[in-house]
């Protein structure tokens, strides 16, 4: 059996570094609900993700685009300099992330049962590895079991991304579980690849649109722990 994790919004809560950056720079300047701003910023981020992966837009330019448009949605026009400063502070906080005690329990439980662990995440290799190192995830994931789309050559939901991991680790897809937060990238991608899927629906997204139905849907880490216990104990 193999259990493979996404990183962002799965192994850690992405609002954590965003909230720290917001409080540092804008809490007393803009009257906006931080969590609503975060949600809107992710929508704008997704719109340019393909350009970043194709190398036609830099990570900084994507950050500027994301924050300028997110703030505009709340009635504020910010300069490129303000947006870039937020991007840099946000990235600094991403280098000092914490995984929760519950997530540690989940990873320890899987490891104690001798189940192979791996990571498959979209994004820029250096940026994703900064976060992985910052969380100390090497305690559970060795470098040869960490796959970043930038290095793989494809990105989720492209089925070739999942096939590349299968080939590298010699996985039996029928015995492979994927845990991720994105309906499009994780559920549809892994589902199309023939993997078992657990959707970690932190943001309570509409699941009625799913085509490849996941084996389980959970909405918090405690529910995820319960499901992992069930999956592991069913071996």
Order of alpha helices (4+ residues) and beta strands (2+ residues): beta-alpha-alpha-alpha-alpha-alpha-beta-alpha-beta-alpha-alpha-beta-alpha-beta-beta-alpha
